[in-house]
Amino acid sequence: MSANLLPLETITQRILVLRGQKVLLDADLAVLYGVETSRFNEQVRRNVERFPADFMFQLSAEEYASLISQFATSNPGRGGRRKLPLAFTEHGAIMAASLLNSPRAVEVSVYVVRAFVRLRELTSTHQELGQRLDDLEQTTEALALQHDTFARNTRVQLKQVFDAIRELMRPPDPPKRP
């Protein structure tokens, strides 16, 4: 598959939030860059000085167990992973592409950057919308307090509308991996 045909959704669906950071796992990056996970990790280990803690970290056993149950990946000891996965932040993913130094790695690194930027934009949009919704809710409450004629059931209905909008703004559960 050429990187030109790689949709941003393919990458954004693989981005996880771990330890409060958006990351891509080593196996996902290896697939995107067109190399085996073991070879990918070998290159990372040989150049570990290029990956400070804000670029890459190793998952804890609990985090990995949570991912196994969440995404139904293979059980340890049955031909699956022998070591805990590495998680790469946006900067770490780009640094990894520079290690591989193949045309595909360069192409895909551009898509990885775009995927992270797109997620940042979506997060920003949700935060702005949430702030506007809070402001609108406070304005309607202030109006309700000023005007006794503002029916109680109207306030309840508006609260239900605000709650419904907030529920729609909540990000969907991450998709299950096949």
N, C-alpha and C positions, 0 to 999 in steps of 0.2 A: 504494500500500500504506500503510495507516495504521500509525502507530508502535505502536498497541495490538496489532496483529497481528504485530509484529516479534519473533520469538523471540530470547532472549538468545544462543542458539547461533549465530545469524546474525552477531552482533557479535563474540562470543568467537572465532569461526573466523577473523575478519579481523585479530585482534590478533596482531602479530608481536613477536618479541624481537630487537631490534637494539641493538647497543652496550650490552647488558646491561639494557635497559629494554623494558618492554612498550609498544608503540606501535601506532597506526593510521595508515595512509598517507592522504595528502590525497585520493586518488581514492576510497578506501573511505569516508572521512568525507563527501565530497561526495555520494556515492550515498545514504548513510544520511540525510543532511540534505535530500536532494531537490533538489540544485543541480548545475550543471555544475562539473567540476573547475576549469576556467579561472576561472569566476566565484568559486568558493570561494577559490582562491589569490589572486585579485585583492583580495578583502576582507582576506585575511591580510596581503598586502603593504602595503595601505593602513594597517594597524594593527599593524605589525611590533613596535612597542614593547610590545605586550601579550603577546608570545611570547619570553620569555627562553630561553636555551639548555636549561633543564630542562623547558620546555614543548614545544619544537619544534626540530628540526634537519633539515638537508637531507642526503639520502643521498649517499654518495660514489659515484663511478662504479663501483667494485668491488662495493659493496653492491647497487647497482641491477642490475648484471650478474648477480649471484648470484640476485637475486629473479626476474629474467627467466628464467633457466635453471630455477629451482626451480618457478615457477608457470606457465611457458610463456606469458608475456605477449608482446605484439606486439614485433617487431623495431624498433629505432630507425630513423627515416628512411622508414618505410612507413606513415605516417599515425598513428603512435603518439605518445608523449610527445616533446616537444622539450627539456624541462628535467628535471633530476633531481627525483624526488619529495620532498615534505616528509613527515617523520614526526612525529606528534603524540603526546605522552605523555597520560596521563589528564587532567592539568590543562590541557594544550593543547587537547585535544578539547572540553573544557567551555568554555574561553575562545572557541574557534571558534564554538560554539553561541550564545554571547552576541553575537558579531558579526553572525550571520545574523538573529537576532531574529525568527524566524518561529515560529508555533505548532508546526510539525513539528520544528524545530531544538530547541525546548525539550523536547518530548516525547522525542525521540531521545536528547538529552543525559542524561536520566534512565536510559535503557537502557544507554548507554555507561558511566555510572558503575557501574551494577549489574554489567555484564560485567567490568569491571576488578576490582571487589570479589570477584566469584565466582572469578576466576582467582587472586587473592591467597589466598582461602580454600582453594582446591584445593592451591596450593603449600604452604601452612602444614600442611595435613593430610598431604601426602606427607612433609614434613620430620619431623613428629611420628612418623609410622609408621616412617620410616627410623631415627630415634633409638631407638624401642622395639625394632626388629629388631636393631640393634647391641647394645643392652643384653642382649637375650635370647641373642644369639650369644656374647657375653662370658660370660654366666652358664653356658651349656652347656660352654664351653671350660674354665671354672674347675672345673666338676663333673668333667669328663673328666680333668683333671689330678689332682684329689683322689682319684678312684677308678680304680685301674688296671684294674678289671674292666669299665670302660666300653669296650665293644668298639670297635676302630679303625674297623670298617666302619659302626658306628652314627654315629660322628663324621663320617665321609665322607658318609653319607646326610643327616645334619642340615645339613652345609655345602651340599649340593646343594639342599635345601629352601630355605635362606636365599638362595642365589643365584637360585633360581627366583622367589622372592617379590620380590627386588630387580628382577629383569627385568620382572615384572608392574607394578611401581611406576613404571618408566621411562615418561615421557610418550610417547604415540604420535607418529609422524612427522606433521608438519603436513599437513592435507589439501591435495590439489592443487586449485587453482582451475580451474573449467571454462573 
